[in-house]
Amino acid sequence: MTEPDAGARFTEMYAAHHEQVYAYAVSRAGRQLADDVVSETFLVAWRRLSAVPETPLPWLLVTARNVVHGRYRDEVRQASLAAELRAWVDEADVDVADGVAERSAVLAALARLSENDRELLTLVAWQGLSNREAAHVVGCSVATFFVRLHRARKRLEEAMGEAPSTFDLKEFSR
């Protein structure tokens, strides 16, 4: 690949997937660290552009996941993510849109789940990945992913049962 072709491919990939990688980084590391994760993810993509597949989003999310795991220890990441989820709950409480109570209940229930459960649920529901793509991101087989996702959904339902809500969990059941 020539330098202009590489630059054009990278620019197209960045424009097409920056927002999704940023959203993933926020969900995994919080807003405070998301810009750093995204920057490092795309730096890796630029350096390894020839290794990036034609459908780059799962590869980018795996890279972002590895960046998060490599740069931030569990305690720091957990604290940042918990603070972010609390901020989302607080924002949802103040929001005037319809369904605020449901949004608040879901965010509160997500905050009570483990980091791994949150990741599985948000990859499918918020990032819009297929089960196969999400399994690739977390580094397991599709069958294992289905089992883990099923269990995460059950735990979300249980957490939702702790707070009354009319929220429909179909969003997490793609």
ROPA-46084 format. One line per field, with one value per residue (C-alpha): x negated, y, z; chain. Coordinates in steps of 0.1 Angstrom, whole numbers, always signed. Each point is the difference from the previous one (the first is absolute). Layout:
east	X / ...
north	Y / ...
up	Z / ...
unit	A / ...
***
This chain:
east	+0 / -14 / -3 / +30 / +21 / -9 / +8 / +34 / +9 / -10 / +20 / +30 / -2 / -5 / +30 / +22 / -8 / -14 / +34 / +5 / -35 / +4 / +34 / -17 / -29 / +24 / +20 / -32 / -22 / +22 / +0 / -32 / -21 / +19 / -19 / -33 / +14 / +13 / -32 / -21 / +24 / -2 / -38 / -2 / +24 / -23 / -31 / +16 / +22 / -9 / +13 / +34 / +27 / +25 / +26 / -21 / +25 / -5 / -37 / +0 / +21 / -24 / -28 / +18 / +7 / -37 / -10 / +24 / -13 / -36 / +0 / +25 / +1 / +32 / +4 / -5 / +23 / +27 / +0 / +2 / +28 / +20 / -3 / +11 / +31 / +9 / -3 / +23 / +25 / -1 / +4 / +29 / +17 / -2 / +9 / +36 / +4 / +25 / -13 / -24 / +9 / -5 / -34 / -10 / +11 / -20 / -31 / +3 / +4 / -30 / -20 / +7 / -12 / -36 / -22 / +0 / +38 / +2 / -24 / +20 / +33 / -13 / -19 / +32 / +25 / -20 / -28 / +24 / -24 / +13 / -6 / -28 / -17 / +4 / -14 / -30 / -4 / +0 / -21 / +22 / +20 / +35 / +15 / -19 / +12 / +36 / -2 / -17 / +25 / +29 / -13 / -7 / +35 / +14 / -21 / +12 / +36 / -7 / -16 / +30 / +22 / -17 / +13 / +36 / +1 / +21 / -31 / +0 / -32 / +4 / -27 / -25 / +15 / -10
north	+0 / +34 / +28 / +20 / -32 / -7 / +36 / -1 / -34 / +11 / +33 / -19 / -25 / +28 / +20 / -31 / -15 / +27 / +6 / -37 / -5 / +31 / -13 / -34 / +18 / +20 / -31 / -18 / +27 / +31 / +34 / +11 / -27 / -6 / +25 / -17 / -34 / +11 / +18 / -31 / -23 / +20 / +3 / -38 / -2 / +24 / -19 / -34 / +12 / -30 / -23 / +18 / -20 / +13 / +2 / +19 / +7 / -33 / +3 / +36 / -10 / -29 / +24 / +25 / -27 / -10 / +37 / +2 / -32 / +10 / +36 / +0 / -24 / -15 / +23 / +33 / -11 / -13 / +33 / +21 / -22 / +0 / +38 / +2 / -22 / +20 / +32 / -16 / -9 / +35 / +14 / -23 / +12 / +36 / -7 / +10 / -24 / -29 / -31 / +16 / -22 / -31 / +13 / +7 / -34 / -18 / +21 / -7 / -37 / +0 / +17 / -29 / -26 / -12 / +17 / -31 / -1 / +37 / -5 / -29 / +18 / +33 / -15 / -14 / +26 / +33 / -8 / -18 / -30 / -34 / -28 / -13 / +34 / +5 / -35 / +10 / +32 / -19 / -28 / -30 / -23 / +9 / -28 / +12 / +35 / -11 / -17 / +30 / +24 / -21 / +0 / +38 / +6 / -21 / +20 / +33 / -12 / -8 / +34 / +16 / -19 / +18 / +33 / +3 / +8 / -5 / -1 / -27 / -20 / -8 / +26 / -24 / -30 / +4
up	+0 / -10 / +25 / -15 / -1 / +36 / +11 / -18 / +15 / +35 / -4 / -12 / +28 / +26 / -13 / -1 / +34 / +23 / +17 / +7 / +13 / +22 / +13 / +8 / +17 / +22 / +9 / +10 / +15 / +6 / -17 / +17 / -16 / -33 / -21 / +9 / -7 / -34 / -9 / +8 / -18 / -32 / +3 / +2 / -30 / -20 / +9 / -8 / -29 / -21 / +27 / +3 / -17 / -25 / +28 / +25 / +29 / +19 / -5 / +13 / +30 / +8 / -2 / +22 / +25 / +0 / +5 / +30 / +15 / -6 / +12 / +29 / +29 / +12 / +30 / -19 / -29 / +24 / +19 / -32 / -14 / +32 / +1 / -36 / +6 / +31 / -22 / -26 / +27 / +14 / -36 / -6 / +32 / -12 / -36 / -10 / -29 / +1 / +14 / +24 / +29 / -22 / -12 / +36 / +12 / -28 / +6 / +38 / -8 / -23 / +27 / +23 / -25 / -4 / -25 / -22 / -1 / -8 / -29 / -15 / +2 / -13 / -29 / -14 / +11 / -1 / -25 / -23 / -6 / -11 / +25 / -22 / -1 / +38 / +6 / -20 / +21 / +33 / -14 / +3 / -22 / -12 / +21 / +31 / -7 / -2 / +34 / +16 / -16 / +12 / +35 / -1 / -12 / +29 / +24 / -15 / +4 / +36 / +5 / -17 / +24 / +29 / -13 / -14 / -37 / -31 / -22 / -26 / -1 / -37 / -8 / +16 / -17 / -36
unit	A / A / A / A / A / A / A / A / A / A / A / A / A / A / A / A / A / A / A / A / A / A / A / A / A / A / A / A / A / A / A / A / A / A / A / A / A / A / A / A / A / A / A / A / A / A / A / A / A / A / A / A / A / A / A / A / A / A / A / A / A / A / A / A / A / A / A / A / A / A / A / A / A / A / A / A / A / A / A / A / A / A / A / A / A / A / A / A / A / A / A / A / A / A / A / A / A / A / A / A / A / A / A / A / A / A / A / A / A / A / A / A / A / A / A / A / A / A / A / A / A / A / A / A / A / A / A / A / A / A / A / A / A / A / A / A / A / A / A / A / A / A / A / A / A / A / A / A / A / A / A / A / A / A / A / A / A / A / A / A / A / A / A / A / A / A / A / A / A / A / A / A / A / A
***
